[in-house]
Amino acid sequence: MIRPRLKSCLAAGAALGICLMGLAQTPPSPAVAPSNPPAPTNAAPVAATTNAPVSTLQIDPEARELRPRDAFRYRIHEDPVGGSDSLRTAITDSGEAIFNVSRGDATYVTVKAAGRRLAEVRADLKQRLEAEFYVAATIDLNLESIALPQGGTAEIGGVTTQSTVPTVVVFDAMQGEFAIPDGQPLMLSTIMLKLPSNQFANRKKVEIQRVGPDGKALPPIKVNVDDLLLNNNRSADVELKAGDRIRVPRRVIFGL
């Protein structure tokens, strides 16, 4: 059951047409003729191991103290939009995780996650959703991956995962997830050019949602991507940061 606020958000979206991320050897000694030559042998020399396999971390997801760039999969059973697929979110460098309140709405809640256990984040998310959006919220929240050094692997609940890189997520009318290259900037124009075209996407009103160092949401950065790309207005380009969420809304089409 949902609260009036979420119902009104979804109803407004529907009314406007908005459908709601080498062989080791000891150096030889000087040759000395032995008085008694050693007996011949067929034993093969043993080479020292130089490429030892990287150990896989064994992670208990419920016991882990969460860290920035750990990622979750979550689903709200009472979401009025429905759907059995889970959504993905990750802990930002500031220690926050952002959760959409519904598949059909861009509204979200921010929960402090770094330094806490999964059960604490789950309980906090449930409380925030029930305070404003749901009468009762049943939440599936599971740890999908953890922050690992490059090439590292971990086993989480019996599933092996490899090192992840910081990403940004595009949602609403256009969707995608893009990794930030190590040591290189990722610009808004770069990802927008990689996304498939969508005639219903309103690229004139793109918003970059970002969380500040204090964990609070910053005012959205609004960009006219059509002006950026079609008119080559590079002054409107924005360098993206880990955890950024880029919302591309749908066009409002009257008469439909």
C-alpha positions in Angstrom: 0.0 0.0 0.0 1.4 3.4 -0.9 1.0 6.8 0.6 -0.7 9.7 -1.2 2.6 11.5 -1.9 4.0 8.6 -4.0 0.6 8.1 -5.7 0.5 11.8 -6.7 4.0 11.6 -8.1 3.1 8.6 -10.3 -0.2 10.1 -11.3 1.5 13.4 -12.3 4.0 11.5 -14.4 1.3 9.5 -16.2 -0.7 12.7 -16.9 2.3 14.3 -18.6 3.3 11.2 -20.5 6.3 10.4 -18.4 7.3 6.8 -18.1 8.6 6.1 -15.1 22.0 2.5 -14.2 63.3 -18.8 -15.4 63.8 -21.6 -13.7 65.0 -20.6 -10.2 68.5 -21.9 -9.6 71.2 -21.3 -7.1 74.2 -19.7 -8.7 76.7 -22.5 -9.5 79.8 -22.8 -7.3 83.2 -22.7 -8.9 83.8 -26.0 -10.6 85.8 -28.4 -8.3 86.4 -31.9 -9.3 84.9 -34.0 -6.5 86.8 -36.9 -5.2 83.6 -39.0 -5.3 81.2 -37.9 -8.1 77.6 -37.8 -7.1 75.3 -40.6 -8.2 73.3 -39.7 -11.4 69.6 -38.8 -10.9 66.5 -38.3 -13.1 64.8 -35.9 -10.7 63.7 -32.7 -12.5 64.7 -29.4 -11.0 61.8 -27.4 -9.3 61.1 -24.0 -10.6 60.2 -21.3 -8.1 56.6 -20.0 -8.4 56.6 -16.4 -9.5 53.0 -15.9 -10.4 51.1 -17.0 -7.3 47.4 -17.0 -7.7 45.5 -14.0 -6.3 43.5 -15.1 -3.2 39.8 -14.6 -3.3 38.3 -12.7 -0.3 35.5 -14.5 1.5 32.9 -12.0 2.4 29.9 -12.4 4.7 27.6 -9.7 3.3 25.6 -9.3 6.5 28.8 -8.9 8.6 30.8 -6.6 6.4 31.3 -3.0 7.4 30.3 -1.2 4.2 32.6 1.1 2.3 32.4 3.6 -0.5 31.9 2.0 -3.9 30.3 -1.1 -2.5 27.2 -1.8 -4.6 23.7 -3.1 -3.8 20.8 -4.7 -5.6 17.4 -3.7 -4.1 13.7 -4.1 -4.8 10.6 -2.7 -3.0 7.8 -5.3 -3.1 5.0 -2.7 -2.8 6.3 -0.6 -5.7 3.1 0.3 -7.6 4.9 0.1 -10.9 5.7 -3.5 -10.3 8.4 -5.6 -11.9 10.5 -8.4 -10.4 13.9 -7.1 -11.5 16.0 -5.4 -8.9 17.6 -2.0 -9.1 21.3 -1.2 -8.6 22.9 1.5 -6.5 26.4 2.0 -5.1 27.8 3.9 -2.1 29.3 7.2 -3.2 32.7 8.5 -2.1 30.9 10.5 0.6 29.4 7.4 2.1 25.8 7.7 0.9 23.6 5.4 -1.1 20.7 6.8 -3.2 17.5 4.7 -3.6 14.7 5.5 -6.0 11.3 5.3 -4.2 9.7 3.7 -7.2 10.5 2.5 -10.7 8.0 5.0 -12.0 9.3 8.2 -10.3 12.6 10.0 -10.1 12.1 10.8 -6.4 14.8 9.2 -4.2 15.9 9.0 -0.6 19.5 9.1 0.6 20.8 6.8 3.3 24.1 6.8 5.1 25.8 3.5 4.3 29.5 3.6 4.7 30.7 2.3 8.1 27.4 0.5 8.7 26.1 -3.1 8.3 23.7 -4.2 5.6 20.9 -4.7 8.2 21.3 -1.1 9.4 21.0 0.3 5.9 18.0 -2.0 5.2 16.2 -0.8 8.4 17.0 2.9 7.7 15.8 2.6 4.1 12.5 1.0 5.3 12.0 3.7 7.9 12.5 6.5 5.3 10.2 4.9 2.8 7.4 4.3 5.3 7.7 7.8 6.7 6.7 9.5 3.4 5.9 7.1 0.6 4.6 3.7 1.8 2.3 2.5 4.6 4.5 -0.6 4.7 7.6 -1.3 2.7 9.0 -4.8 2.2 12.6 -4.5 1.0 15.1 -6.9 -0.6 18.5 -5.3 -0.2 21.6 -7.4 -1.0 25.3 -6.7 -1.4 26.3 -7.2 -5.0 29.9 -6.2 -5.1 32.6 -4.5 -2.9 35.4 -2.1 -3.5 38.4 -4.1 -4.5 41.9 -3.2 -5.9 42.3 -3.7 -9.6 42.3 -7.4 -10.4 41.0 -8.4 -7.0 38.2 -10.9 -6.5 35.8 -11.6 -3.7 33.2 -14.3 -3.0 30.0 -12.8 -1.6 27.4 -15.2 -0.4 28.8 -17.9 -2.7 29.0 -15.7 -5.8 32.4 -14.5 -7.0 32.8 -10.9 -8.0 35.7 -9.0 -9.5 37.0 -5.5 -8.8 34.7 -2.7 -9.8 35.4 0.8 -11.1 33.5 4.0 -10.2 30.5 4.6 -12.4 27.7 7.1 -13.3 24.1 6.1 -14.0 21.7 7.5 -16.6 18.0 7.0 -15.9 14.5 7.9 -16.9 13.9 8.4 -20.7 17.5 7.2 -21.5 19.3 4.6 -19.4 22.8 3.3 -19.0 25.8 2.9 -16.7 29.3 4.1 -17.6 32.6 3.5 -15.9 34.9 6.4 -15.1 38.4 5.6 -16.7 41.2 5.5 -14.2 43.0 8.8 -14.2 40.9 10.3 -17.0 37.9 12.6 -16.9 34.5 11.4 -18.1 32.5 14.2 -19.7 28.7 14.4 -20.0 29.0 14.9 -23.7 30.9 11.6 -24.0 28.2 9.4 -22.5 25.3 11.3 -24.2 26.9 10.5 -27.6 27.2 6.8 -26.6 23.5 6.4 -25.7 21.1 5.3 -28.3 18.8 8.0 -29.7 15.4 8.4 -28.3 12.9 10.7 -29.8 10.9 10.9 -26.6 13.9 12.0 -24.5 14.1 15.7 -23.6 17.8 16.4 -23.8 17.2 20.1 -23.2 16.4 19.5 -19.6 19.1 17.0 -18.4 19.8 17.0 -14.7 23.0 15.8 -13.0 22.2 14.7 -9.4 25.2 14.7 -7.1 25.8 14.2 -3.4 28.2 16.5 -1.6 31.1 15.6 0.8 28.7 16.0 3.8 26.4 13.3 2.3 23.6 15.8 1.4 22.2 16.2 -2.1 23.5 19.2 -4.0 21.3 21.3 -6.2 21.0 19.5 -9.5 23.2 20.7 -12.4 20.9 21.5 -15.3 22.3 21.1 -18.9 20.8 21.7 -22.3 22.5 18.7 -24.0 21.0 19.7 -27.4 22.9 23.0 -27.2 26.0 21.2 -26.0 26.1 18.7 -28.9 24.3 20.3 -31.8 25.8 23.8 -31.3 29.1 22.5 -30.0 28.7 24.6 -26.9 31.6 23.0 -24.9 31.2 25.5 -22.1 28.1 23.6 -21.1 29.9 20.3 -20.7 30.3 18.8 -17.2 33.0 16.5 -15.9 31.2 13.6 -14.1 32.1 12.2 -10.7 31.6 8.8 -9.2 28.1 8.2 -8.1 26.5 10.9 -10.3 23.0 10.2 -11.5 22.0 11.8 -14.8 18.3 12.1 -15.4 17.1 12.6 -18.9 13.3 13.3 -18.7 10.7 12.5 -21.3 9.2 15.1 -23.6 5.8 16.3 -22.6 3.6 15.5 -25.6 0.2 17.0 -25.5 -2.8 15.4 -27.0 -1.8 11.8 -26.3 
